[in-house]
């Protein structure tokens, strides 16, 4: 009887030790996009190539994204990052994608010049037109172990991915810049004026 009790206890202890060992190794694994702990950077970006890095001293460095056809928008950061993939879960009111509930993806890597590379992808349906630079077709999707959630409502949402050295703030539904809105407004005024002149004639 003692042997029967001792074996389950020994087995439970062994499982607990393994669990703590696995938890420790998972905690030691660097998060995708991480750099030197406490570096204090914040990188803001969207799916149309607008990016800027805020340094620990408060300085802001513009980092425009580059379109990679079929692969999204790529931002080159002035520091190395831990490689990996982070999936973004969309808001509940977001239209479903082929990989629902996921709506976006961040792919981190470091190039030979020791610069961090962030590739931002936004999933679109085959039937949806490509509207933003980061929009890509979904092929061979396998969800990542690293996930973050969007905040806000469809059309006005964003997400954070926080690592020991950097906070990433991504805007999934990019709102037009003020200059673009002004230009659009001027165009509407011109069309209205032209229409009024035709009616007067």
C-alpha angles and dihedrals in degrees: 000000000000090000091054091052095043095051096055090046092050090046091051091049091050091050091049092051091049091047092052091046091052092046090051093050091047090051090049092052108102116242115245109266094021122139134172108341112254095016088135102215126151119196118198119194144153139198094267099062100266108140137159135173121218111203128213089260092054098257118143121218118190112229110180118200124237123223113242103195110239092001106068132241121329125208122193113213125202093235136052119261136200108262121240146100129270121192121209119219112217127232117269092251094053117113110257118262128204087262097043129203089029118081107169143018136210117204116194127197141146123234130217090269089061092250121140116242121206115188112191119201129183117198119233132184119247088245095051120092117240104254105160131046093243094053112119137169115253114246128166094349117191115176118241125235088235116075137170130182133235118239126210133022132312109282093023108050139120141174140214130218112189126197129170092266106024140035115207117204113190128186110211098185103043113214114217115261117255090252091056091049091051091050091049090049092050090050091053091050091050091051092048091049092049090050092050092050090053091052092049091052 
